[in-house]
Amino acid sequence: MSPPLLEPLQLGSLRLRNRIVMAPMTRSRAGVGDAPGALSVEYYAARADAGLILTEGTQPSIHGKGYCRTPGMHSEAQVAAWRCVTQAVHARGGCILLQLMHCGRIASRHNKDAAARTVAPSALPARGQMFTDAHGYVDFDAPEALSSVEVPQVIAEYAAAAHAAQRAGFDGVELHAASGYLPMQFLSSGTNLRNDAWGGSLNRRLRFVVETLEALCGVWGAGRVGLRICPGNPFNDLQDADPGETYGALLAALAPLPLAYLHVIRSPRPDLDAFALARRGFAGALLLNDGFDYAKGNAALAAGLGEAVSYARAFIANPDLVRRFTHGLPLSPFNRKTLYTPGAEGYTSYGPYVAAD
Ligand SMILES: Cc1cc2nc3c(=O)[nH]c(=O)nc-3n(C[C@H](O)[C@H](O)[C@H](O)COP(=O)(O)O)c2cc1C
């Protein structure tokens, strides 16, 4: 019997040749017009052996951008540039979904278009700083609270980006609802202080994520849409009074949507088992993430915790990770200093495994 990670998997409408998923990673290499360039084509193509590639977080609109040099999916130039990525991955037999990431209040105006706004459920600035090319580290922007009329417009931006992803040749999309970005800002009691249709009660806090997913499924069909969550993660100054309750209710609200998968990041809270919560509340396939190696990934699948495992950091310096796992080859370490710097160094400079003489 082959190791569970090497078994093929039907994930909604997606056919994966193995269960080793490349997790989404912002690498800040987008070029003019926030479009991915030739280096990104090379980077993703080199990792196409993964059963599934989830792209770096990609903004659905100019307003959704937070960090420097992240790509978008809201212009025809971006569609054309992403098409080069999807074609290269498909030419190598791979499967690739676009991760839609709207940063909300985790943003600096120095990283985005002059016409872009920084918006959030409520006008509460996050404590902390982020890097900008122009001014180094700066405080997060003070966000504007979205009006009740503007919230559906943001959902429409996600739907437009989902259409654009189709034109770019993707196999589907993933909604990033983790790491303290806009969808998680709506979900969480500490960042959503609204008292309208989009906040003020647990059910109303869920509504943004539910309606955004409905919009994405309306474009792609639910079998090509995934959701990423990390219950209880305080990253990016996020607080929720009761994440167990929030995410239990979210999964119950999503029951009518047969999503391709739920991508669950292990909760940093010792009192919250996010994998168990997801298993209880979600009927479909689970992608497990955070801190797995090959042995632990196989063990988790064998124990029935999920259907596939996603790997982020391991893919940075090991484009041929699937081969290295399969043949027990050593993994190369990555250089932190070049994670987000422009250019090939630390991005496409890591090659496949070469045996020492
Ligand atoms: C450089 C870097 C960039 C990341 N960017 C994203 C992102 O754009 N979207 C996202 O959902 N997670 C992002 N993450 C989180 C990873 O997907 C993953 O959850 C985390 O690294 C833990 O998985 P690992 O132990 O396999 O590395 C990023 C992680 C790293 C290291």
Ligand as a Chemical Component Dictionary entry (heavy atoms), coordinates in Angstrom:
data_LIG
# 
_chem_comp.id                   LIG 
_chem_comp.type                 NON-POLYMER 
_chem_comp.pdbx_formal_charge   0 
_chem_comp.three_letter_code    LIG 
# 
loop_
_chem_comp_atom.comp_id 
_chem_comp_atom.atom_id 
_chem_comp_atom.alt_atom_id 
_chem_comp_atom.type_symbol 
_chem_comp_atom.charge 
_chem_comp_atom.model_Cartn_x 
_chem_comp_atom.model_Cartn_y 
_chem_comp_atom.model_Cartn_z 
_chem_comp_atom.pdbx_ordinal 
LIG C1  C1  C 0 6.292  33.331 3.368 1  
LIG C2  C2  C 0 4.897  32.964 3.792 2  
LIG C3  C3  C 0 3.812  33.597 3.205 3  
LIG C4  C4  C 0 2.494  33.216 3.543 4  
LIG N1  N1  N 0 1.438  33.795 2.870 5  
LIG C5  C5  C 0 0.193  33.295 3.035 6  
LIG C6  C6  C 0 -0.887 33.717 2.193 7  
LIG O1  O1  O 0 -0.728 34.543 1.273 8  
LIG N2  N2  N 0 -2.108 33.172 2.415 9  
LIG C7  C7  C 0 -2.326 32.253 3.416 10 
LIG O2  O2  O 0 -3.454 31.769 3.581 11 
LIG N3  N3  N 0 -1.325 31.837 4.225 12 
LIG C8  C8  C 0 -0.076 32.305 4.031 13 
LIG N4  N4  N 0 0.967  31.813 4.795 14 
LIG C9  C9  C 0 0.706  30.752 5.796 15 
LIG C10 C10 C 0 1.012  29.371 5.199 16 
LIG O3  O3  O 0 0.097  29.059 4.148 17 
LIG C11 C11 C 0 0.920  28.254 6.279 18 
LIG O4  O4  O 0 -0.348 28.308 6.893 19 
LIG C12 C12 C 0 1.996  28.352 7.354 20 
LIG O5  O5  O 0 3.269  28.632 6.797 21 
LIG C13 C13 C 0 2.088  27.033 8.153 22 
LIG O6  O6  O 0 2.321  25.929 7.277 23 
LIG P1  P1  P 0 3.763  25.211 7.194 24 
LIG O7  O7  O 0 4.082  24.714 8.572 25 
LIG O8  O8  O 0 3.603  24.077 6.223 26 
LIG O9  O9  O 0 4.746  26.232 6.732 27 
LIG C14 C14 C 0 2.281  32.207 4.512 28 
LIG C15 C15 C 0 3.380  31.596 5.121 29 
LIG C16 C16 C 0 4.672  31.946 4.755 30 
LIG C17 C17 C 0 5.848  31.214 5.392 31 
# 
loop_
_chem_comp_bond.comp_id 
_chem_comp_bond.atom_id_1 
_chem_comp_bond.atom_id_2 
_chem_comp_bond.value_order 
_chem_comp_bond.pdbx_ordinal 
LIG C1  C2  SING 1  
LIG C2  C3  SING 2  
LIG C2  C16 DOUB 3  
LIG C3  C4  DOUB 4  
LIG C4  N1  SING 5  
LIG C4  C14 SING 6  
LIG N1  C5  DOUB 7  
LIG C5  C6  SING 8  
LIG C5  C8  SING 9  
LIG C6  O1  DOUB 10 
LIG C6  N2  SING 11 
LIG N2  C7  SING 12 
LIG C7  O2  DOUB 13 
LIG C7  N3  SING 14 
LIG N3  C8  DOUB 15 
LIG C8  N4  SING 16 
LIG N4  C9  SING 17 
LIG N4  C14 SING 18 
LIG C9  C10 SING 19 
LIG C10 O3  SING 20 
LIG C10 C11 SING 21 
LIG C11 O4  SING 22 
LIG C11 C12 SING 23 
LIG C12 O5  SING 24 
LIG C12 C13 SING 25 
LIG C13 O6  SING 26 
LIG O6  P1  SING 27 
LIG P1  O7  DOUB 28 
LIG P1  O8  SING 29 
LIG P1  O9  SING 30 
LIG C14 C15 DOUB 31 
LIG C15 C16 SING 32 
LIG C16 C17 SING 33 
# 
